[in-house]
Amino acid sequence: MQQLKYEKNPKVFNPKDEVISFKCELQENLQKAMKVFVEEHPNWDQYRIIQAAIAGFLMQKGFQNRDLTRLYIGNMFSMNFKD
């Protein structure tokens, strides 16, 4: 299975933010779907998708945090919020 490319999107990542990496296993179907999506939407990458998905899930479950909201909106709309 081919790995997706990773290029940091400066519109999504704030240089002041800490980035914590973790490994997770994805089902093959999910990985393939992400690969197709990224190929069709070059302004997205697998990391942006995962961040948006986690932030969206937490917001749907009632977790309210300004930084989380900024991360979610920033990922969804390629926006960069300044403090």
Protein Blocks (a to p, Z undefined) as FASTA:
>chain_A
ZZddddddfklpcfkbccddddddddfklmmmmmmmmmmmmmbcfklmmmmmmmmmmmmn
opacfklmmmmmmmmnopacdZZ
